Amino acid sequence: MRLITIENTTGNTEVVNVDHIVSICTETNNVVINLSNGSVIRTRFTDVDHATDYVVRASSHSFTGTI
């Protein structure tokens, strides 16, 4: 499982398991990442190619602090 962070259009950061990304597409001027649970993340990416490149190259998310 590899977790990455993605910033959505409202500026919030979401942590995503890349194994659950079903598709990346453009929808009404937004690049959208669709997840296997039916969730949709509207991102700040400008095109599908940049979003795909980020998912492939992004460093894994690391948790900080104590549990």
C-alpha positions in Angstrom: 0.0 0.0 0.0 1.4 3.4 -1.0 -0.2 6.5 0.3 0.2 9.9 -1.3 -1.3 13.3 -0.6 -3.4 15.2 -3.1 -4.8 18.7 -2.8 -8.4 19.2 -3.9 -10.0 22.3 -5.5 -10.9 23.7 -2.1 -7.3 23.5 -0.9 -7.8 20.6 1.5 -5.2 17.8 1.4 -6.4 14.2 1.1 -4.4 11.0 1.6 -5.0 8.5 -1.1 -4.0 4.8 -1.5 -2.8 4.7 -5.1 -3.9 1.1 -5.4 -7.5 2.4 -5.2 -7.3 4.9 -8.0 -9.7 3.6 -10.7 -9.3 6.5 -13.2 -8.1 10.0 -13.8 -10.1 12.2 -16.2 -11.2 15.7 -17.0 -14.7 16.7 -15.9 -16.0 20.3 -16.4 -12.6 22.0 -16.4 -11.4 19.9 -13.4 -9.1 16.9 -13.3 -10.9 14.3 -11.3 -9.5 11.2 -9.6 -12.0 8.4 -9.2 -11.5 5.9 -6.4 -12.6 2.3 -6.1 -15.1 3.1 -3.2 -16.9 5.6 -5.5 -15.3 8.7 -4.0 -14.3 11.5 -6.4 -11.5 13.9 -5.8 -11.6 17.1 -7.8 -7.9 18.2 -8.0 -6.0 21.3 -8.8 -4.1 19.6 -11.6 -4.4 21.4 -15.0 -4.5 18.2 -17.1 -4.6 14.4 -16.9 -0.9 14.0 -17.9 0.3 16.1 -14.9 -2.0 14.3 -12.5 -0.8 10.8 -13.8 2.8 11.9 -13.6 2.3 13.1 -10.0 0.7 9.8 -8.9 3.6 7.8 -10.4 6.4 10.0 -9.0 5.0 11.3 -5.7 6.8 10.4 -2.5 4.8 8.2 -0.1 3.0 10.0 2.7 4.5 9.6 6.1 2.6 10.0 9.3 4.0 12.3 12.0 3.2 12.5 15.7 2.2 9.9 18.1 -0.9 7.6 18.2 
